[in-house]
Amino acid sequence: MIEVEVRNVINLTGRGATVVAFARGALPKVGTFTPPLVFGAAAARQLEVSGVEKLSAMEVGGVSLGLFFKKPPTVAELKQAVPPGSRLALTDGL
């Protein structure tokens, strides 16, 4: 399991809803999954990471990342499911 600290959720053209996060340990990989998350009235579903990009950060002690997902929800839905300040655990399997 890899855990990241969520800093923000933004929309990037061509990528969709993107989680800006901070990793203090191992870095997430393409193909890892979120825990089941609830988006609006729909049933909970896991998101699969489709891209990870390192971002520049002023903070010491970790790596700032952008996490992209296959079939992402809207920014508003993702921001409600993983608000800034929360921790997001990513795992290898469903």
C-alpha positions as CSV (number, residue, x, y, z in Angstrom):
1,M,0.0,0.0,0.0
2,I,1.2,3.5,-0.9
3,E,-0.2,6.5,0.9
4,V,-0.2,10.1,-0.4
5,E,-1.4,13.4,1.2
6,V,-4.0,15.1,-1.0
7,R,-3.2,18.8,-1.5
8,N,-5.8,19.7,-4.2
9,V,-7.9,18.4,-7.1
10,I,-7.7,20.3,-10.3
11,N,-8.7,19.8,-14.0
12,L,-5.9,19.5,-16.5
13,T,-6.8,19.7,-20.2
14,G,-6.4,16.3,-21.8
15,R,-6.0,14.6,-18.4
16,G,-9.3,15.4,-16.6
17,A,-9.6,15.5,-12.8
18,T,-6.1,15.3,-11.3
19,V,-5.1,14.8,-7.7
20,V,-2.2,17.0,-6.6
21,A,-0.6,15.0,-3.8
22,F,2.6,14.7,-1.7
23,A,4.3,11.4,-1.2
24,R,6.7,10.9,1.7
25,G,7.6,7.3,1.0
26,A,7.2,5.1,-2.0
27,L,5.8,6.7,-5.2
28,P,2.5,5.5,-6.7
29,K,2.7,3.7,-10.0
30,V,0.5,3.4,-13.1
31,G,-1.9,0.6,-12.6
32,T,-2.4,1.1,-8.8
33,F,-6.0,1.6,-7.5
34,T,-7.7,3.8,-5.0
35,P,-10.0,2.3,-2.3
36,P,-13.7,2.3,-3.4
37,L,-14.8,6.0,-3.5
38,V,-18.3,7.3,-3.7
39,F,-19.1,9.9,-6.4
40,G,-22.6,11.5,-6.0
41,A,-25.4,9.0,-5.9
42,A,-23.5,6.3,-7.8
43,A,-22.2,3.1,-6.3
44,A,-18.6,3.3,-4.9
45,R,-15.9,2.5,-7.4
46,Q,-12.1,2.3,-7.5
47,L,-10.1,4.5,-9.8
48,E,-7.1,3.2,-11.6
49,V,-4.0,5.4,-11.8
50,S,-3.2,6.0,-15.5
51,G,-0.4,8.5,-15.0
52,V,1.9,9.9,-12.3
53,E,4.0,13.0,-12.9
54,K,6.5,14.6,-10.5
55,L,5.8,18.3,-9.8
56,S,8.1,20.9,-8.4
57,A,7.5,21.7,-4.7
58,M,8.8,24.0,-2.1
59,E,8.3,21.4,0.7
60,V,11.2,19.3,1.9
61,G,10.9,15.6,2.8
62,G,8.9,14.2,0.0
63,V,7.8,14.4,-3.7
64,S,4.9,16.4,-5.1
65,L,2.9,14.5,-7.7
66,G,0.0,14.8,-10.1
67,L,-2.1,11.6,-10.2
68,F,-4.3,11.0,-13.3
69,F,-7.0,8.3,-13.5
70,K,-8.7,6.1,-16.2
71,K,-12.3,7.2,-16.5
72,P,-12.0,10.0,-13.9
73,P,-15.0,11.6,-12.2
74,T,-15.6,15.3,-12.3
75,V,-13.3,17.6,-10.4
76,A,-16.2,18.4,-7.9
77,E,-16.9,14.7,-7.3
78,L,-13.2,13.9,-6.8
79,K,-12.7,16.9,-4.5
80,Q,-15.6,15.7,-2.4
81,A,-14.4,12.1,-2.2
82,V,-10.7,13.1,-1.5
83,P,-10.7,16.6,-0.1
84,P,-7.5,18.6,0.4
85,G,-5.8,17.4,3.6
86,S,-7.0,13.8,3.4
87,R,-4.8,10.8,2.8
88,L,-5.3,8.5,-0.2
89,A,-4.1,4.9,0.0
90,L,-3.3,3.2,-3.3
91,T,-3.0,-0.6,-3.7
92,D,-1.8,-2.9,-6.5
93,G,-5.1,-4.9,-6.9
94,L,-8.8,-4.6,-7.1
